[in-house]
């Protein structure tokens, strides 16, 4: 199988990741739930996971790195901490349902959209500058669009928010491990990211970097201050009720070590090179539209004239090429880019893909498109 769906989950992991998760399952107990070696080993692993994340992502104190079950979990905590009844929230035109659904669920929240043009970083910044009016209480922006790989000018948006004293939440789901992410430099209130994409960790893992005051989303045992009925007022305990995913954290730690060893810059250059190679080949096919532009990661979308994207995706799967087709849980991004009606076929690469795979996938795509048009 040629796996080109890493924007959903990196299926191909460093061998160290499953090995670490499996070893943890039989050697580590619950952190903070005992004084014995198995519990202490788990606590040490959790801390080392926070410590490496803090080093990679510009967090001054490892205890401000919260271990979550995914980026959605982290975004919900961030939104719960900052967005109140009657708040006005400004978001980009490329946000995922992990942002829009929590906002929709909160009562009396006004959502404004800074809908800049696709692959136009200057236009994206100008949209935020124009829409960031005095009534805006919170800004939320993803670093990279999960549909189009559009790298948004987060650093400039962060500076704008800082100048106007408005807290910023960044969704780094498609950038963590691929592009520089820095909580301190951005001055962001929160940055959320999954563990199972560019960090090569197991599914069911994620990180929330906290630069602002927090409000618990879940309440329960933390292994600390057990006599009190209130949640602890310190991190990470305040946001980590219940038994944590120790096996996942061990795997995530191994994944982040892989990213650190390879180098984020090298990973980005390799992935974008592969994506450009595949885009160049697909763009030459009649009737195929490739959504590409300046400032793009290793994620891109295509459409095919007179062929349904789901049909194309299923045909590729049948020929051993794994992609994702449809709206990709981001209808707002499609609405902004004008692809909402039919969706797109999305390709996304990882550090484990090869140039030969790109060429083979392009040839299979060519055959499918040719056959599809011939049948009409």
N, C-alpha and C positions, 0 to 999 in steps of 0.2 A: 504494500500500500504506500502511495505517496501522500503523506499527511500534510495538508495545507490548511489546517483549521486551528492554528495555535493561538489565534485571537480569542478563541473560546477556551481552550485548555492545551497546554503543551503536552501532548501524549508521550513524546519521546523525551525521557528524562536522563540526566547523568546517572550512572549505575549506583552512585553513592546515595541517591535519594531514596529509592525503595529499600536499600540495605539499611539505612539509618532508621527509617520508619519501622521496618520489621524488627530490628534489634530492640528498639524502644518498647515495642509491644510486649516483649517478654523480660525486659530488664528494668523498666521504669514504672513507678506507681504514680499517685497523684501528688503534685507539688503542694506543699503547705498543709498536707493532710496526714503527716506522720513524721516522727523523728528518725526513722530508719533509713538505711542507705538507698533503698529503691526510691523513696520519696525525695531524698536529698539530690539524687542523680537527676530526677525529673526537674526539680527546681533549678538546678544548675544549667540544664539544657535549655529550659525556657529563658533563663537570663542570658545565656550566650546567644540565643536567637534574637532577643531584643538588642543586645549589645552590637551585633553585626549589622542589624537593620539600622540602628542609630548611626553607625559609622558610614554606611552606604548612603543614607538619605538625610543627613544633616540635622540630626536630633541631638541636642546637647545632653540629655539625660535618658539612658536606656529605659527607665521606668515610664517614660512618656510614649513608649512604643507598646500599643495594645495588640494582643493576639486575638484575631477575630476568625470567624468561620469563612469569610469571603469579603470581597470589596463591598458588596451590598450591605452586609452587616455593619461594616465600618461607616459607610455613608449614612445609614439609618441612625447610628449613634451621633454622628456629627450634626445631622439635620435636627435630631431630637434635642441636642444640646444648644443649638443656636436659634432655631426657628420657633416662634411663638404664635399664638392666635393673633391674627391681624398683621403679621409680618409681611413685608414685601421682599421677594427674593428674585434676583436677577440671575438668569442662567444663559448658557450659550445655546445656539441653535442646533447643537450636535450631542445633546445629553442623552444618556441611556435611561431606560425605565427605572434603574436603580436610584436615580435622582428624581425623576418626574413622578413616579408613583408615591413615594413617601411624601412629597410636597402636596400632591393631590389629596392624600389621605388626611392631611392636617387641616383643621377647621379654619376658615376665613383667612387663608393665605393667598396673597396676590402674587402671581408668577409673571415676571416680565422676561422677554426673550431677546437676547442680543444676537440676532440672526445674520451674522456676517457671511459673505460669499465663500463658497468652497475653495480651498487652497489659496486663500488671500489673507495672509497673516495681518497685513496692515488694515484690511477691511474688517477683520475680526476684532482687532483692537479698537478701531474707530466705533464699531457697534457697541462695545462695552463702554467706551468713553461717553458716547451719546446717551446711552440708556442708564448709566450710573448716576441717577438723580438723587437729590437729598432724601427721598422717601425710601430708598433701598436699604434694607437692614442686613442682608446677607447676599454674597455672590457665590455661585457655584459654577465651576468650569472643568470640563475634562481636558487632560493634557493632550490626548490623541483620540480622535474619533475611532470608535470600534468598527465603523462601517467603511470609512474611506481612508483611514490612516493619516488624516489631516492633523498635523502638529500645530496646535493652537499656541499663540504667544503668551503662555502662562506667566512668564517672568514679567512682561510688561503689564499684563492685567493685574498681577500681584502688586506691582509698584503703584498702579493706579488705585487699587483698593487701600493700600497703605497710606497713600497721600490723602485719601478721603475718609480714612478711619472706618472702613467697612470690612468685617471679617470675610475671609475667603476660604472656601472648601474646594479642594482639588481632587478630582477623580483621576488617579494615576493607573487605572486598570490596564491600559495598553502601553504605558511608558515605563513602569517600574522594571528595571533590569535591562532596558533598551536605550533609554535617554536619561540624562542627569535629572534627578529629583532631589530637591533640597528644601526641607521645611524651613530651616533658619534663613536661608537666602531669600526665599519667597515671602517670609513673614506670614505664612498661611496659618489659619486657625486649625485646620485639619487637612491631612492628606490621607486618602484611603487607597488601598491597593490589594489585589488578590495575591495569594501565594502560588497559585497553580498555573499562571501564565508565564510572564517573562522572568519570574524568579525560579521556575522549574520545580516548585514544591508540589506536594500532594493536593488533590482537590479537598475542599473543606478547610483551607487555611487562608489567612489574610492578615493584613497589618493596618492599623490606624495610627498615624503619627499625630500627636496632640500638641498643639501650640496654644490652646485656649482652655478656658474652664469647661468642664465636662458635666454632663447629666447622665446618670445611668439609664440604660435601656432595659436591662434585666436586673432583677434583684434576687439575692440568695446568698449562699455560703461562699466565703472567699478564703477561709482558713485563717482569717485575721479578725481581731476585735469581735469575737463571737458572742460576747455578752450583749453587745449593742444590737438594736433592731434596725438602726439606720445603716445604709451602706457606708463603708469607709470613705473618708474624704481625701484619700491619697491614691495616686496611680501606682501600679496598674490595677490594684484590687478594686477600685471604684467601678471599673467597667468590665471586670472579668468574673462575674458570678458563675458558680458551678464548676464542675470538673472540666479542665481544659483539654484540648486535643494534643496531648503530649507527643503521640506518634507523629502527628502532622507537623508539630513544631520541630521535631528532630529531622524530618524530611525537608522541611523548609530551610532549616539551618544549613543542611547539606546543599540545597539548591542555591542559596545565597552565596555559599562558599565557591560554588562553580562559577557564578556570575562574577564574583570578585576576581577570581583567578583568570578568567577569560578577558575581563575588562569590558565595561559597559560600552565604551567607545568602539571597541573592536566588534562587539556583537552587533551594534547598530549598523556599522559600515558593512558587515557581512550580510545582514538581513536585507538592508536596502539594496545592496548589489544584486542579490538573488531576485528580489521583487522587481527591480528594473528589468532584469533579463527576461522574466516571464511577461511583464507588461509589454515590452517591446515586441515580443512574438505574438501576443494576443491582439495588439493594436493593429497589426498588419492584416488581420482577418476581416473580410467583408462583412458588414452588418454588426460588428462587435464594437461597443463603446467601452473604452477603458477610462475610468475616473482616476486621473493622475494629475499631479501638479507639484510645484515647489513645496518643500517642507512636508515630506511624506515619509511615513515609517514603512515597515515591511508588511503593511496591510493595504489591500486595495480591492475595489469592487468593479465588476463589469456587468453590462447588460447585452443581450443579443436580440436583434430585431426579429420579431415574429416568433420568439420562443419564450416560454414562461421560465422564470429563473428557477423555480422548483424543479421543473422538467430537466433543465440543464444540470442542476445539482445532483439529481437522482441518476442521470446518465453518467456523470463523472464518477459517482460512487460505484456504479455498476462496473466501471472500467478500472477501479482501484485508485481513484483520486478523491481524497476526502476534503470537501470544502463546506461552506455554509451558504444556504440560499434563503432569501426572504427578507424580513425587516430587521433581523438581528437584535431584537429587543430594543430597538432605537427608532421608533416611528418618527420622532421629532427630527432626527438627523436626515431621514429620507425626505421629510416634508421640506426641510430647509434646502436640500440639494435638488429637489424635484423628482425624486425616484420613489415616492411613496406608493404610487398606484401598483407598480409591479415588483418593487423591491430590487435586489441585486444578487449576483453571485459573488461571494467574498472569498478571496484568497489571502492567506496569512502564513508567513514562514517563521521558522525558528532557527536557532544555531545548529540544529541537526539536519537541516535540509541541504541539498547539494545542487550544483549547477546542472548536473545531468538530470536530476528530478524535474527541474524547471523545464528543460527541453522536452522531456517525455510528457509532462503534463500539458504543455502547449500543443504537442502533436495530437494527443488524445482529445483535447478541446477542439482542435481544428476538425477532426473527424466527426465529432458529435454535432458541431454546428453545420458542417457540410451535409450530413445525413438528415438533420432536422429540417434544413431548408429544402432539401430535395424531396422530402415527404409532403410538402405543402404545394 
